[in-house]
Amino acid sequence: MTEAVLELLRERKRQGSTPGHRRDDARLVLLVEGGSSRGAYSYGMAIAIEQLGILPLFDAVYGSSAGALNAAWLLCGRAERNMHAWWTPMIMKATIDPRRALRRRPVVDTRFLVHTVYTEIMPMGFQEILDSTVEFHPMATDALTGQAIDLYEQIHDQASLQAALRASAAMPLLAGEPIEINGRSFVDAGVSEAVPVATALAQRATHIVALRTRRTDEATSAPPLGQRLVMSRWFARRAPGALLPWLRREAIRAEEERLLASHPAALQIRPPLGSAPIGHTERRPGPLRAAVDTGRQTALDMLTGCSEEPLAVG
């Protein structure tokens, strides 16, 4: 499975292949898993893709939750230069603050992140993303139906791109209210599709590289009773259709794992065994920096060390 993906990457590299000018009929996609602060791992992996210069070899990038934010940094070519945002205390403490829950304010402030950090402090190249020949597919969960929704068709300018990023990362309860786009309300993509493999396959993906944020020995567990009671009330008021997939997350994750494991051309890059678990609201600089570094090195090792013919540029 891994070799089929690496061979396609090598062949496209040799041909100088770019989207719109392919000599093959494959559809190679990059999937970026999130998980709030756990996305530090997939961010590091995205840096490796950028450093290797192989993003143009992909036809599309799909991202869920923090994975969509990471994908956006990769698509604008600014992932490496802005990686320090993950361990800059001023940014992380302003974005994630558990004390805000006492004042009934969002613990995770995606408005500050997207509209202040990404526009004023560490500007994201929104226009570069819009102009990219590599398709960007941020995912979200429809608040009324609970379905995984690809927001690709909703993006046409900076404002709609920013809304899509916030919708993809709108963690239930922790990030406040659902995000509205064109009259529809959305919550975090991870509720319905943490790794957007089902959507990518439905859109004719033939080859997959998945940047994962969980080790192989980490499993999704059912929410405890107390959490179910609190979250059920939140969903009932704000996102009634998303409650069922949230409760069924074990089964949904298991199906994602099955699809990736059984696909004939899928390469999964995961944090190695023994790497530190990162909680959803982790904001300490040390663990986050270590996760970014680990993700980057793991991806470099897998993409350049699995073959005698490396993919690296130069």
VOBA-1610 file (N, C-alpha, C; in pm, whole numbers, padded with zeros to 5 digits, always signed):
BEGIN
Met+00083-00120+00000Met+00000+00000+00000Met+00087+00126+00000Thr+00185+00127+00089Thr+00273+00244+00099Thr+00351+00264-00029Glu+00402+00156-00086Glu+00487+00168-00204Glu+00412+00225-00323Ala+00285+00193-00338Ala+00207+00247-00450Ala+00200+00399-00444Val+00186+00453-00323Val+00180+00598-00306Val+00315+00660-00333Leu+00421+00601-00278Leu+00555+00656-00299Leu+00594+00651-00446Glu+00555+00546-00514Glu+00588+00535-00657Glu+00518+00644-00737Leu+00392+00671-00706Leu+00322+00778-00776Leu+00387+00912-00748Leu+00427+00938-00622Leu+00495+01062-00589Leu+00627+01074-00666Arg+00701+00964-00672Arg+00829+00967-00744Arg+00808+00993-00892Glu+00707+00928-00949Glu+00682+00944-01092Glu+00637+01087-01124Arg+00550+01140-01043Arg+00507+01279-01067Arg+00623+01375-01047Lys+00711+01344-00952Lys+00828+01427-00930Lys+00919+01426-01052Arg+00941+01308-01108Arg+01027+01297-01227Arg+00969+01374-01344Gln+00838+01371-01357Gln+00772+01436-01470Gln+00753+01586-01450Gly+00778+01634-01328Gly+00749+01774-01300Gly+00600+01800-01306Ser+00522+01702-01267Ser+00377+01707-01280Ser+00315+01806-01184Thr+00219+01884-01233Thr+00143+01979-01152Thr-00006+01962-01180Pro-00092+02005-01086Pro-00236+01993-01110Pro-00278+02057-01241Gly-00359+01985-01318Gly-00402+02034-01449Gly-00311+01990-01562His-00195+01934-01527His-00099+01890-01630His-00043+01753-01591Arg-00131+01661-01558Arg-00090+01527-01518Arg-00078+01436-01640Arg+00012+01339-01630Arg+00023+01236-01733Arg-00039+01105-01687Asp-00099+01106-01569Asp-00165+00987-01517Asp-00310+01023-01485Asp-00390+00920-01457Asp-00531+00943-01425Asp-00559+00921-01277Ala-00453+00924-01195Ala-00469+00906-01051Ala-00520+01035-00987Arg-00584+01021-00873Arg-00620+01137-00790Arg-00555+01116-00653Leu-00447+01186-00630Leu-00369+01174-00508Leu-00411+01283-00411Val-00455+01243-00292Val-00505+01340-00195Val-00426+01332-00065Leu-00420+01445+00002Leu-00358+01455+00133Leu-00469+01478+00235Leu-00476+01392+00337Leu-00574+01406+00443Leu-00503+01452+00570Val-00555+01557+00634Val-00490+01612+00753Val-00586+01603+00871Glu-00553+01516+00964Glu-00634+01498+01084Glu-00607+01611+01183Gly-00709+01645+01262Gly-00694+01749+01362Gly-00704+01693+01502Gly-00786+01758+01585Gly-00798+01718+01724Gly-00753+01828+01817Ser-00782+01954+01780Ser-00743+02072+01858Ser-00592+02071+01879Ser-00544+02077+02003Ser-00399+02088+02026Ser-00323+01966+01973Arg-00391+01853+01962Arg-00325+01734+01908Arg-00284+01756+01762Gly-00343+01858+01699Gly-00305+01892+01563Gly-00162+01938+01549Ala-00092+01961+01660Ala+00050+01995+01652Ala+00128+01887+01579Tyr+00087+01761+01594Tyr+00155+01652+01524Tyr+00136+01664+01373Ser+00012+01684+01327Ser-00009+01691+01183Ser+00045+01822+01125Tyr+00057+01926+01208Tyr+00120+02049+01161Tyr+00267+02022+01129Gly+00336+01952+01218Gly+00475+01917+01191Gly+00489+01834+01064Met+00395+01744+01042Met+00398+01663+00920Met+00376+01750+00796Ala+00288+01851+00809Ala+00265+01943+00699Ala+00391+02023+00667Ile+00468+02057+00770Ile+00594+02126+00747Ile+00686+02039+00662Ala+00688+01909+00689Ala+00772+01819+00610Ala+00730+01819+00464Ile+00600+01815+00437Ile+00551+01822+00299Ile+00600+01950+00233Glu+00593+02060+00306Glu+00638+02189+00253Glu+00789+02187+00226Gln+00866+02137+00322Gln+01011+02136+00307Gln+01056+02047+00192Leu+00985+01939+00169Leu+01019+01850+00059Leu+00975+01905-00077Gly+00890+02006-00076Gly+00846+02068-00200Gly+00753+01980-00281Ile+00678+01892-00216Ile+00597+01795-00291Ile+00448+01826-00289Leu+00407+01940-00231Leu+00264+01973-00232Leu+00205+01974-00373Pro+00273+02029-00475Pro+00214+02031-00610Pro+00189+01893-00669Leu+00244+01789-00607Leu+00221+01653-00657Leu+00083+01601-00618Phe+00018+01669-00524Phe-00116+01629-00479Phe-00221+01702-00561Asp-00335+01637-00575Asp-00448+01697-00646Asp-00541+01773-00551Ala-00546+01732-00427Ala-00636+01795-00331Ala-00587+01770-00190Val-00621+01864-00100Val-00592+01850+00042Val-00723+01862+00118Tyr-00751+01762+00203Tyr-00871+01760+00286Tyr-00827+01776+00433Gly-00897+01863+00507Gly-00861+01883+00646Gly-00982+01885+00735Ser-00968+01827+00854Ser-01076+01827+00953Ser-01029+01900+01078Ser-01109+01998+01123Ser-01082+02069+01247Ser-00945+02138+01241Ala-00860+02115+01341Ala-00726+02174+01337Ala-00649+02129+01213Gly-00686+02014+01159Gly-00623+01967+01036Gly-00652+02058+00918Ala-00770+02120+00917Ala-00802+02216+00811Ala-00716+02341+00824Leu-00694+02386+00948Leu-00607+02502+00970Leu-00464+02470+00927Asn-00418+02350+00962Asn-00283+02309+00922Asn-00270+02301+00771Ala-00373+02247+00706Ala-00373+02237+00560Ala-00366+02375+00496Ala-00436+02472+00555Ala-00435+02607+00500Ala-00295+02667+00506Trp-00225+02647+00616Trp-00087+02697+00625Trp+00002+02631+00522Leu-00018+02504+00498Leu+00060+02434+00397Leu+00030+02487+00258Leu-00096+02508+00227Leu-00135+02552+00094Leu-00086+02692+00061Cys-00067+02776+00162Cys-00015+02910+00134Cys+00136+02917+00146Gly+00199+02803+00176Gly+00345+02797+00178Gly+00409+02865+00297Arg+00335+02874+00410Arg+00387+02945+00526Arg+00388+02860+00652Ala+00385+02729+00635Ala+00378+02641+00753Ala+00506+02649+00835Glu+00619+02637+00770Glu+00745+02635+00845Glu+00772+02768+00914Arg+00752+02877+00844Arg+00788+03007+00902Arg+00698+03047+01019Asn+00581+02985+01030Asn+00488+03021+01137Asn+00469+02910+01240Met+00556+02809+01238Met+00537+02697+01329Met+00549+02739+01475His+00622+02846+01504His+00641+02888+01642His+00510+02934+01707Ala+00406+02957+01627Ala+00277+02993+01686Ala+00227+02884+01781Trp+00266+02760+01753Trp+00220+02648+01837Trp+00277+02655+01978Trp+00393+02718+01996Trp+00450+02722+02131Trp+00475+02866+02179Thr+00411+02964+02115Thr+00419+03102+02162Thr+00312+03123+02269Pro+00351+03145+02396Pro+00253+03151+02504Pro+00143+03255+02482Met+00179+03371+02429Met+00077+03475+02411Met-00035+03427+02320Ile+00000+03357+02212Ile-00100+03311+02117Ile-00181+03195+02174Met-00112+03096+02228Met-00183+02977+02277Met-00271+03008+02398Lys-00223+03093+02489Lys-00303+03123+02608Lys-00422+03211+02575Ala-00410+03292+02469Ala-00525+03372+02428Ala-00624+03290+02347Thr-00574+03189+02274Thr-00662+03104+02194Thr-00733+03001+02280Ile-00660+02941+02374Ile-00717+02838+02461Ile-00704+02882+02606Asp-00818+02907+02670Asp-00817+02951+02809Asp-00933+02885+02882Pro-00906+02777+02958Pro-01013+02706+03029Pro-01088+02795+03129Arg-01025+02901+03176Arg-01092+02988+03274Arg-01212+03062+03215Arg-01213+03074+03082Arg-01326+03144+03020Arg-01457+03067+03040Ala-01448+02938+03064Ala-01570+02859+03086Ala-01646+02910+03208Leu-01574+02963+03306Leu-01640+03015+03426Leu-01725+03136+03394Arg-01692+03206+03285Arg-01769+03324+03244Arg-01860+03292+03126Arg-01878+03161+03100Arg-01961+03113+02990Arg-01917+03171+02855Arg-01787+03176+02837Arg-01729+03219+02711Arg-01653+03101+02651Pro-01629+03101+02519Pro-01561+02988+02457Pro-01421+02963+02514Val-01394+02840+02548Val-01260+02802+02593Val-01161+02814+02479Val-01204+02776+02359Val-01120+02785+02239Val-01176+02897+02153Asp-01098+03004+02137Asp-01145+03123+02067Asp-01098+03120+01921Thr-01179+03060+01835Thr-01139+03052+01695Thr-01151+03186+01623Arg-01236+03275+01674Arg-01245+03409+01613Arg-01112+03483+01629Phe-01058+03479+01751Phe-00927+03542+01774Phe-00821+03477+01686Leu-00825+03345+01678Leu-00724+03274+01601Leu-00728+03312+01454Val-00846+03305+01393Val-00858+03325+01248Val-00857+03472+01209His-00922+03557+01290His-00938+03697+01251His-00835+03791+01313Thr-00758+03744+01411Thr-00653+03828+01468Thr-00515+03767+01441Val-00494+03643+01489Val-00363+03581+01467Val-00334+03564+01318Tyr-00431+03508+01245Tyr-00409+03477+01104Tyr-00415+03599+01012Thr-00457+03713+01063Thr-00466+03833+00979Thr-00372+03944+01022Glu-00339+03952+01152Glu-00258+04062+01201Glu-00124+04020+01261Ile-00124+03912+01338Ile-00001+03873+01409Ile+00089+03788+01320Met+00034+03683+01264Met+00107+03595+01172Met+00019+03576+01050Pro+00021+03670+00957Pro-00073+03668+00845Pro-00068+03539+00763Met-00183+03481+00743Met-00196+03365+00656Met-00214+03415+00513Gly-00160+03343+00417Gly-00174+03384+00277Gly-00307+03339+00221Phe-00413+03409+00257Phe-00547+03369+00213Phe-00558+03368+00061Gln-00501+03468-00004Gln-00512+03474-00149Gln-00434+03360-00214Glu-00320+03323-00157Glu-00244+03210-00210Glu-00325+03080-00202Ile-00401+03066-00095Ile-00486+02947-00082Ile-00595+02948-00189Leu-00657+03064-00206Leu-00763+03077-00306Leu-00711+03052-00446Asp-00586+03091-00472Asp-00528+03078-00606Asp-00460+02944-00629Ser-00447+02863-00525Ser-00373+02738-00537Ser-00436+02644-00639Thr-00352+02577-00717Thr-00401+02477-00811Thr-00433+02345-00741Val-00388+02332-00617Val-00421+02214-00536Val-00551+02247-00461Glu-00654+02166-00483Glu-00785+02193-00423Glu-00778+02188-00270Phe-00852+02277-00205Phe-00862+02278-00060Phe-01003+02241-00018His-01014+02133+00060His-01144+02081+00104His-01151+02079+00257Pro-01181+02193+00320Pro-01204+02189+00466Pro-01338+02124+00495Met-01340+02037+00594Met-01461+01964+00630Met-01528+02027+00751Ala-01658+02006+00765Ala-01733+02048+00883Ala-01850+01951+00900Thr-01922+01966+01011Thr-02038+01882+01040Thr-02164+01967+01039Asp-02261+01928+00958Asp-02388+02001+00953Asp-02459+01988+01088Ala-02493+02101+01148Ala-02552+02100+01281Ala-02691+02038+01285Leu-02764+02041+01174Leu-02901+01989+01173Leu-02909+01844+01128Thr-02818+01802+01042Thr-02825+01665+00991Thr-02717+01574+01048Gly-02609+01631+01098Gly-02499+01550+01149Gly-02408+01496+01041Gln-02432+01532+00916Gln-02351+01481+00805Gln-02219+01555+00793Ala-02118+01483+00747Ala-01991+01545+00713Ala-02008+01624+00584Ile-01968+01751+00585Ile-01988+01840+00471Ile-01854+01894+00423Asp-01831+01882+00294Asp-01713+01940+00231Asp-01746+02086+00196Leu-01668+02180+00248Leu-01696+02322+00228Leu-01624+02380+00106Tyr-01567+02295+00023Tyr-01491+02341-00095Tyr-01571+02437-00181Glu-01696+02405-00208Glu-01777+02488-00297Glu-01822+02618-00231Gln-01806+02629-00100Gln-01849+02749-00029Gln-01742+02857-00026Ile-01622+02825-00071Ile-01509+02918-00059Ile-01488+02993-00189His-01496+03127-00182His-01475+03206-00303His-01400+03336-00276Asp-01379+03372-00149Asp-01301+03490-00115Asp-01245+03472+00026Gln-01173+03574+00075Gln-01110+03562+00206Gln-01212+03541+00316Ala-01322+03614+00313Ala-01422+03603+00419Ala-01482+03462+00425Ser-01515+03405+00310Ser-01574+03270+00310Ser-01470+03165+00349Leu-01343+03189+00313Leu-01237+03098+00355Leu-01220+03101+00506Gln-01222+03219+00563Gln-01211+03231+00709Gln-01329+03165+00779Ala-01448+03182+00724Ala-01566+03118+00783Ala-01554+02967+00776Ala-01503+02914+00666Ala-01487+02769+00652Ala-01386+02716+00753Leu-01278+02789+00775Leu-01178+02746+00873Leu-01238+02742+01013Arg-01316+02844+01047Arg-01378+02847+01179Arg-01484+02737+01193Ala-01559+02711+01087Ala-01661+02607+01092Ala-01597+02470+01113Ser-01488+02445+01044Ser-01421+02315+01056Ser-01371+02290+01197Ala-01332+02398+01267Ala-01274+02385+01400Ala-01368+02428+01512Ala-01500+02433+01484Ala-01598+02478+01584Ala-01631+02365+01681Met-01540+02339+01773Met-01558+02231+01869Met-01685+02251+01952Pro-01771+02151+01959Pro-01894+02164+02038Pro-01864+02208+02181Leu-01939+02306+02229Leu-01928+02364+02362Leu-01799+02443+02380Leu-01682+02380+02357Leu-01555+02446+02384Leu-01531+02570+02298Ala-01578+02568+02172Ala-01554+02681+02082Ala-01676+02771+02070Gly-01777+02750+02151Gly-01892+02838+02149Gly-01998+02794+02050Glu-02063+02891+01989Glu-02176+02865+01901Glu-02131+02804+01767Pro-02221+02730+01701Pro-02191+02683+01565Pro-02165+02802+01472Ile-02097+02777+01363Ile-02065+02880+01265Ile-02163+02870+01149Glu-02221+02984+01114Glu-02320+02986+01006Glu-02255+03024+00874Ile-02285+02947+00771Ile-02238+02976+00634Ile-02356+02960+00540Asn-02393+03068+00474Asn-02504+03066+00378Asn-02630+03005+00437Gly-02663+03043+00560Gly-02786+03000+00623Gly-02782+02862+00687Arg-02669+02794+00682Arg-02655+02662+00745Arg-02556+02672+00860Ser-02582+02598+00966Ser-02495+02600+01084Ser-02405+02477+01084Phe-02280+02499+01125Phe-02181+02391+01125Phe-02106+02386+01257Val-02068+02263+01294Val-01979+02242+01407Val-01858+02164+01359Asp-01769+02138+01450Asp-01639+02077+01421Asp-01648+01954+01332Ala-01557+01947+01235Ala-01554+01834+01142Ala-01533+01702+01213Gly-01458+01705+01325Gly-01426+01581+01394Gly-01547+01509+01451Val-01659+01577+01463Val-01781+01511+01511Val-01823+01402+01413Ser-01813+01430+01284Ser-01863+01336+01183Ser-01753+01267+01104Glu-01636+01330+01094Glu-01530+01272+01011Glu-01394+01330+01054Ala-01330+01264+01149Ala-01201+01312+01200Ala-01091+01301+01096Val-01096+01195+01019Val-01005+01177+00905Val-01094+01168+00782Pro-01092+01268+00694Pro-01193+01275+00586Pro-01170+01176+00472Val-01149+01050+00508Val-01121+00949+00407Val-01247+00911+00330Ala-01362+00903+00397Ala-01485+00864+00327Ala-01521+00968+00222Thr-01509+01096+00256Thr-01538+01202+00160Thr-01440+01198+00044Ala-01313+01180+00074Ala-01213+01176-00033Ala-01237+01059-00128Leu-01271+00943-00075Leu-01299+00827-00160Leu-01424+00849-00243Ala-01525+00912-00185Ala-01647+00942-00259Ala-01619+01037-00375Gln-01514+01115-00362Gln-01474+01209-00466Gln-01359+01155-00551Arg-01352+01021-00558Arg-01268+00949-00653Arg-01118+00954-00622Ala-01082+00966-00496Ala-00941+00955-00461Ala-00892+00814-00491Thr-00776+00805-00555Thr-00716+00675-00585Thr-00594+00646-00498His-00525+00751-00454His-00406+00738-00371His-00418+00837-00255Ile-00376+00794-00135Ile-00398+00872-00014Ile-00270+00881+00068Val-00240+01001+00115Val-00143+01021+00222Val-00220+01084+00337Ala-00219+01020+00453Ala-00295+01068+00568Ala-00200+01110+00679Leu-00208+01236+00720Leu-00129+01289+00830Leu-00212+01273+00957Arg-00172+01181+01042Arg-00252+01143+01158Arg-00200+01208+01287Thr-00288+01221+01385Thr-00250+01280+01512Thr-00260+01182+01628Arg-00304+01060+01600Arg-00308+00956+01703Arg-00209+00846+01671Arg-00142+00795+01775Arg-00056+00679+01758Arg-00142+00556+01727Thr-00079+00450+01680Thr-00155+00329+01650Thr-00213+00264+01774Asp-00156+00294+01892Asp-00206+00232+02015Asp-00302+00323+02090Glu-00344+00432+02028Glu-00443+00521+02090Glu-00580+00495+02029Ala-00676+00469+02114Ala-00812+00440+02067Ala-00908+00548+02113Thr-01013+00568+02034Thr-01119+00659+02074Thr-01212+00589+02172Ser-01243+00655+02280Ser-01330+00595+02381Ser-01466+00662+02383Ala-01564+00591+02434Ala-01699+00647+02447Ala-01697+00755+02554Pro-01773+00862+02536Pro-01776+00968+02637Pro-01836+00917+02767Pro-01781+00958+02882Pro-01839+00917+03011Pro-01976+00977+03031Leu-02048+00924+03128Leu-02188+00963+03150Leu-02203+01113+03174Gly-02121+01169+03260Gly-02132+01312+03289Gly-02114+01398+03166Gln-02016+01362+03084Gln-01993+01438+02961Gln-02110+01421+02865Arg-02165+01300+02857Arg-02281+01277+02770Arg-02398+01365+02809Leu-02421+01379+02939Leu-02535+01459+02985Leu-02516+01606+02950Val-02396+01658+02975Val-02370+01800+02946Val-02377+01825+02797Met-02310+01740+02719Met-02304+01761+02575Met-02439+01739+02509Ser-02518+01646+02560Ser-02650+01622+02503Ser-02736+01747+02512Arg-02726+01817+02623Arg-02802+01942+02636Arg-02751+02047+02538Trp-02621+02055+02523Trp-02565+02154+02431Trp-02608+02124+02287Phe-02596+02000+02246Phe-02635+01962+02111Phe-02785+01984+02088Ala-02867+01951+02185Ala-03012+01965+02168Ala-03050+02110+02139Arg-02979+02203+02196Arg-03011+02344+02177Arg-02947+02405+02054Arg-02831+02356+02014Arg-02753+02427+01912Arg-02724+02345+01787Ala-02712+02213+01801Ala-02676+02129+01687Ala-02739+01991+01703Pro-02871+01983+01698Pro-02940+01857+01731Pro-02900+01739+01642Gly-02873+01765+01515Gly-02838+01654+01427Gly-02700+01599+01451Ala-02614+01675+01520Ala-02476+01632+01541Ala-02458+01547+01666Leu-02564+01533+01745Leu-02551+01454+01868Leu-02524+01308+01838Leu-02600+01249+01746Leu-02584+01106+01719Leu-02443+01071+01671Pro-02387+01141+01571Pro-02251+01106+01533Pro-02151+01128+01647Trp-02175+01229+01731Trp-02084+01250+01845Trp-02090+01130+01940Leu-02208+01078+01964Leu-02222+00961+02051Leu-02165+00835+01985Arg-02166+00831+01852Arg-02119+00713+01779Arg-01972+00727+01734Arg-01898+00812+01800Arg-01764+00843+01749Arg-01672+00721+01746Glu-01691+00627+01840Glu-01608+00506+01837Glu-01628+00430+01706Ala-01753+00412+01666Ala-01783+00339+01543Ala-01737+00416+01420Ile-01752+00549+01422Ile-01709+00630+01308Ile-01557+00623+01292Arg-01485+00634+01403Arg-01338+00625+01395Arg-01294+00486+01349Ala-01364+00385+01395Ala-01329+00249+01355Ala-01346+00231+01205Glu-01450+00290+01149Glu-01473+00281+01005Glu-01366+00357+00928Glu-01325+00470+00979Glu-01216+00544+00914Glu-01087+00462+00914Glu-01059+00397+01026Glu-00940+00313+01033Glu-00949+00197+00934Arg-01068+00140+00922Arg-01086+00028+00829Arg-01064+00073+00686Leu-01121+00187+00649Leu-01107+00236+00512Leu-00961+00263+00478Leu-00888+00323+00571Leu-00748+00353+00544Leu-00663+00226+00540Ala-00689+00134+00634Ala-00609+00012+00641Ala-00632-00079+00521Ser-00752-00076+00465Ser-00785-00167+00355Ser-00761-00106+00217His-00732+00022+00212His-00715+00085+00080His-00585+00039+00016Pro-00588+00007-00114Pro-00468-00048-00179Pro-00356+00053-00201Ala-00384+00183-00184Ala-00280+00283-00206Ala-00294+00394-00104Ala-00266+00361+00022Ala-00277+00459+00130Ala-00152+00455+00216Leu-00097+00571+00243Leu+00019+00586+00331Leu-00025+00668+00452Gln-00018+00608+00570Gln-00053+00679+00692Gln+00074+00717+00767Ile+00083+00843+00805Ile+00197+00891+00884Ile+00144+00927+01021Arg+00189+00855+01122Arg+00137+00871+01258Arg+00249+00909+01355Pro+00213+00970+01469Pro+00313+00987+01574Pro+00365+00851+01616Pro+00493+00836+01636Pro+00549+00705+01670Pro+00506+00658+01809Leu+00512+00528+01829Leu+00484+00473+01960Leu+00577+00536+02063Gly+00522+00571+02177Gly+00602+00634+02281Gly+00598+00785+02279Ser+00548+00843+02170Ser+00536+00989+02166Ser+00427+01034+02263Ala+00439+01155+02311Ala+00352+01202+02418Ala+00209+01223+02371Pro+00111+01181+02449Pro-00029+01215+02417Pro-00052+01364+02440Ile-00128+01426+02352Ile-00157+01568+02362Ile-00307+01585+02382Gly-00347+01653+02487Gly-00489+01675+02514Gly-00547+01781+02423His-00680+01786+02417His-00748+01881+02329His-00713+02025+02361Thr-00693+02058+02487Thr-00668+02197+02525Thr-00526+02218+02578Glu-00434+02134+02537Glu-00293+02152+02575Glu-00241+02285+02521Arg-00173+02362+02605Arg-00117+02489+02558Arg+00023+02516+02613Arg+00083+02417+02679Arg+00219+02433+02729Arg+00318+02429+02613Pro+00413+02521+02610Pro+00506+02528+02497Pro+00587+02400+02475Gly+00635+02339+02584Gly+00722+02223+02570Gly+00658+02107+02496Pro+00545+02056+02544Pro+00481+01944+02474Pro+00439+01977+02331Leu+00393+02099+02308Leu+00348+02135+02173Leu+00466+02146+02076Arg+00574+02204+02121Arg+00692+02212+02034Arg+00746+02073+02003Ala+00748+01987+02106Ala+00795+01850+02085Ala+00706+01776+01986Ala+00574+01799+01992Ala+00482+01733+01900Ala+00504+01780+01757Val+00524+01911+01737Val+00552+01962+01603Val+00681+01901+01549Asp+00785+01899+01631Asp+00914+01843+01589Asp+00902+01694+01557Thr+00828+01622+01640Thr+00810+01478+01619Thr+00734+01452+01489Gly+00626+01527+01468Gly+00549+01509+01345Gly+00632+01537+01221Arg+00709+01644+01225Arg+00794+01679+01110Arg+00895+01569+01081Gln+00966+01524+01183Gln+01070+01423+01160Gln+01011+01290+01116Thr+00897+01253+01172Thr+00834+01128+01134Thr+00795+01130+00986Ala+00738+01241+00941Ala+00699+01251+00800Ala+00820+01252+00709Leu+00924+01323+00747Leu+01047+01324+00666Leu+01103+01182+00654Asp+01105+01110+00764Asp+01158+00974+00762Asp+01077+00884+00670Met+00946+00895+00675Met+00861+00807+00594Met+00865+00844+00446Leu+00876+00971+00417Leu+00869+01014+00277Leu+01004+01012+00207Thr+01112+01011+00283Thr+01245+01011+00221Thr+01326+00886+00256Gly+01283+00812+00354Gly+01363+00699+00400Gly+01309+00563+00363Cys+01197+00557+00289Cys+01136+00429+00252Cys+01184+00379+00117Ser+01270+00455+00055Ser+01312+00418-00081Ser+01453+00468-00104Glu+01524+00401-00194Glu+01657+00448-00231Glu+01651+00577-00310Glu+01537+00605-00368Glu+01521+00726-00448Glu+01436+00826-00369Pro+01501+00923-00301Pro+01427+01015-00214Pro+01342+01111-00292Leu+01243+01167-00222Leu+01155+01264-00282Leu+01204+01406-00263Ala+01298+01425-00173Ala+01339+01558-00135Ala+01393+01637-00253Val+01372+01769-00249Val+01421+01858-00353Val+01561+01904-00317Gly+01651+01901-00414Gly+01785+01959-00394Gly+01875+01873-00311
//
